[in-house]
Amino acid sequence: MQNKPVQFFQITLEDLGKFIEEKVTKAVERIAFTKMSNDEKTLYTRDEVSKLLNVSFTTLFHWNNQSILKAKKIGKRVYYSKNDVLNRLNS
């Protein structure tokens, strides 16, 4: 077992909260984008959905408010369910 020196840092509670939030957000994003057995995503980003459906971000925002295509937030990012997007494409 190696003896590594221990370092102590002073950090504000706010900075600690931001650090934890960043790490948790990254971990959740990795889990959210874990590929299914057929190597397809289960969630799409706002940009991907905008391109797939050929609509603007504003339209996606309004569709979310009108429950036409509901968005899911993970951290500060917006995602759409693959099934919801495919249903919208087929309608």
Steps between C-alpha positions, in 0.01 A plus 500: 500500500646832393519788739373807320502835670161626613408846379238718659325784323266763623190516287180693544175317547376649170806373310461157656134494396591596142772232489261232623230616257743477205611150596146374556379657172781331306424166664127531427572596138718192459220284637239675286697439184580138574420325180229240477585152379435607139747790536239775477465794735206513737514879527564772245633849560302808405733555205453145371120522529498839331687356202298175489165679502624804305366747758651780704586497870210742549259249348634228730452735795136566401435129437630426848267760652207359299593138591546413133858384555604498864860576591694347786761700689814338628694759690478814291470315169187413305441155348219327316401135519575299189149351505336844527705633208423195283130532579512864399680410176231244416206728573 
